[in-house]
Amino acid sequence: MSPYIGKVELSRQLVLAAIIGRVPLLRCIQKNSEVFQNTASPIQDVPQWLAYQLHRPCRQRTPSPGGLKRRREGMMGLHYNSSAARALEPDVVRHDRLAMAALDPFDPVFSEALQRLAQAFVATHQAEPRIAALFATEQRWLLCHAALGAHFRTGGIGRGLTRPVLVEMSDRYAIASRNTVHAFIDEALKYDFVRLVTLRRPGGHHRFVPSPKVIGMLAHWYGLHFEALDVIDGGSRASLFRADADNLLLQMQPDVADGLLAAPGIRNSGPLYATFSRVDAGGLIMDRLFGGIDVTIPATLDRYETDITSISSLASFAGLSRAHVSRKLSAAEAAGGVGWSGLRGRSPLWISHDFRRQYAQTQATKLSILDDAFSRALAVRAEAS
C-alpha cells in the first residue's frame, strides 16, 4: 500500500469514527490534518490513537434545548451513544457534514455553505473596509476575539478589557508580542474601535469597551456563520440569534474566544493556508479566492477554477499593491496551492485540492465551535426561564 493510499484510508477511518459518534469531531479534524500535512512522519501511530479514542470512557448525556440530547466531552466535540439513537436526532446532519469536511471539503451542501460564507465575508469588507481591517490577519483576528472575550466575560460593563489583560491572554496563547498588543490597542483607540471608560487610578489600569460599531460587526459576523450552519442542516440559528443578539453575545463570546484561541484546527491550518493567513489582508484574499470558485465549471481531480483572471484586480480589491499580492500568489504557486489555467495574470486562477481542504477544515472547526457555544447559550437561557 502506498503512503498516500494509507493516509486516505486512515482519514476515512477518522471521519467514520466522528460520524458514528465515538470520537469528537474536532479531534478527528485535527488528527486528519496531522496525517496529511506531516508527510515525512510515520502514520502507524494513528490506528493506536484511534483505538484509544474509540474505547475511552464517555460521559453521560445531558439535555439541551429543542428536545435534542447531546453528550459533550470538554469544550470540543460531540458524542452520540449509538447510531440508532443518532438517527432520531435532527442535528446529526450538521455533524456528519462538518465531519466529512475533514476528508472531503467538496460535499455539495457543505461546499455551498462554505462558498456563501466566503462571499459574505467579501461583501462585508466592501461595505465596511476600515472595521473589516481589524480581522485582516490571523494575529489581529485572534487579538480581536481575545479582547471581546475579555470584555464580555465580566458582563460587558467595562471591567474586563485592559492592556494587561490582553497582554496576558496574548502571552498565554502565543498570539503576539507585548509591543504588538499595545500597538493594536492604540490603533483601536485611534479609529474608535474601543473607547476609554475609566481613567487610570494609582495602581490601576485604563479600561476599555468596544464601540457600538464593533459590537455590531461582531453580531454580523456571528449571523453570517449561523446562516452557513442553517444552509447545512436547515436550522434557524441565524433568526434565533438576531432576535436576542445582545444577550447571546454576552454568553457566547467568552466561550467562542477560548475555543478559537485554543483550537489546533484554527492555529495550525496547514502551510498553504498559512501562506495567506499571516500577512496583511491574507484572510480576505483567501475569501475572495474561495468565494470565486466557478461552480459552473466541473472540477478536475486536483484543481478548482475561479473567476479571478487578474492580479491587479485582486490587489485593488484587497487594498494592497500588485507587487505584494503577486509575491503571495507566487509563494502559493511554488507550493502547488494555486496556479493559472493559461498565461499568468491573464487567465483564470485555479485552487488546488489541498488548499481547499485546509481552508474547509479551518471553517469547519470554527463553525463547530460557534455552534457548540450557541447550543450552550440556549441551554442556559432555557434553564433561566
ABEGO torsion letter per residue (X at the ends): XBAAAAAAAAAAAAAAAAAAGABBAAAAAAAAAAAAABAABBAAAAAAAAAAAAABBBBBBBBBBGGBBBBBBEABEBBBABAAAAAABAAAAAAAAAAAAAABAABAAAAAAAAAAAAAAAAAAAABAAAAAAAABAAAAAAAAAAAAAAAAAGGAGAABBAAAAAAAAAAAGABBAAAAAAAAAAAAAAGABBBABBBBBGBBBBBBBBAAAAAAAAAAAAAAAAAAAAAAGBAAAAAAAAAAAAAAAAAAAAAAAAAAABAAAABAEAAAAAAAABBGAAAAAAAAAAABBAABBBBAABBBBABABAAAAAAAAGBBAAAAAAAAAAAAAAGABBBABBBGABBBBBBAAAAAAAAAAAAAAAAAAAAAAAAAAAAAAAAX
